[in-house]
Amino acid sequence: MTDVLTRLIDKASGSNPVYIGEAPAGSPTNKPVWRIQKLTYDAAGDVTNVQWAEAGNCNQIWDNRLSLTYA
């Protein structure tokens, strides 16, 4: 991954879960160059689970984040 990154954060479905994506600066959201993380929180706002799509590899499409498999 390059030194200059674009970072996107999706809290669209409320605050749980939160999706965080990183890709080289200027990357389009429909190209498979993203590393995507899913954070799940409890009622107190503490992180209870941190998961990655494809083990954190930079080969995901940000636009597909809701349908990806996370582990």
N, C-alpha and C positions, 0 to 999 in steps of 0.2 A: 504494500500500500504506500502511496506517495506521502510526503510530509504535509502537503496541503490538502485538507479534507473538507468535504461538505458534510454537515451533520444535520439530519432531520429528526424531529421528535414528533410522534403522533400520540396525542391524548384525546383524539376525536370521540372515542367511545367512553368519555368520562376520564377518570384518572386510573382506571384499572382494566386491562393491562396498558402499559406504555410501551411503544415500539420506538427504538432508536436505530437509525441507519447511518452508516458512514460509507463514503465513496470518494474517489478522487474529485477534487474541486471541479465544478461545472458538469458533473455527470448527470445525464438525464435519468429520471426516475423509472423509465421503462426499459433500461438496459441492465443486463446481468453483471453488474460490477459492484454491487452493494453487499456490505456486511451488516446483518440485521440482528438486533438483540430484542428480546421481549422481557419486560420486567413486570412482575405481579406483586401487588401490595395487599396488606391486610387492612382491617378497618382503622387501625391506629396510624396508617401511613408508612409502616415499615415494609421494606422489601422482603418478600417471602420466597421468591423464586426468580432466578436469572437464567434465561435460556437463549440459545443461539439457533438461527436457521442454518442448516448445513455445517454445524460445528464451527461457525464463525468464519467460514470461507467467504471470500469476496466475489461470489458468483450468483447472488440473488438479485431479484427485481423488486425495488422498493414498492412499486405499485401493487405487488402481489403479497405484501406482508401479512395481510389478514388470513390468507389461505395457506401459508407455508407451514411446514412441520418444524416444531422447535423441540430441542432436547437440551 
